[in-house]
Amino acid sequence: MSDIPQQRQYNRLGGRPGLGVDFRAVCDAVLQARNGSGETITDVATRFGVSRGWIYKWVYPVLNA
């Protein structure tokens, strides 16, 4: 027997929004962080399980529009 898993297992980093991510909630949290709620963008990313790069790529263009 080998220790190779039957299914690929990897951590999702960046990329398109996952199906389990509430995009509107992430946008609201980022907006609050930008307005001085005391939470950082890293905190928001950790809370929702996304990367900071994902926030910069997907959330910032929506908030800056």
KAWO-V136649 format. One record per pair of residues at least 6 apart in sequence whose C-alpha atoms are under 6 Angstrom apart, sorted by the first residue. I is the first residue (numbers start at 0). GAP is how many residues later the second one is. If there is no record, write none. Layout:
BEGIN
i:gap
I:GAP
I:GAP
END
This chain:
BEGIN
i:gap
13:37
13:40
26:32
32:6
32:7
44:6
44:7
END
